[in-house]
Amino acid sequence: MNWNSLSNSAIIKEVGKRLKEYRFQRKLTQQEVADQAGISIFSVTQIEKGRAVTLNVFLSVLRVLRLLNNFELFIPEIGISPIELLKLKGKTPKRVKKSKKQTE
């Protein structure tokens, strides 16, 4: 699936559909997910219907469904190339500075 070609609402609907499938696979009711996540059943229903919820609610549901292990794939950590590491010599950048060629 090309996620970049989808609208935000289409992505939210697809995520909701998938979370519902995972809930079914784990044989959990919406109430059980809500109780274990410490959220309302309304929030679980909203997610599954493809409606926007807070990131905190979303993460709580992922935790209950044991999907946080896959979170690293969602936003992977950026590794520093060996060349950049040598340039930095142990320093971590404090800001991004563009060269004059990039700004023109």
Helices and strands as residue ranges (DSSP letters): G 3-5, H 8-25, H 30-37, H 41-48, H 55-64, G 68-70, H 71-74, H 82-88, H 100-103
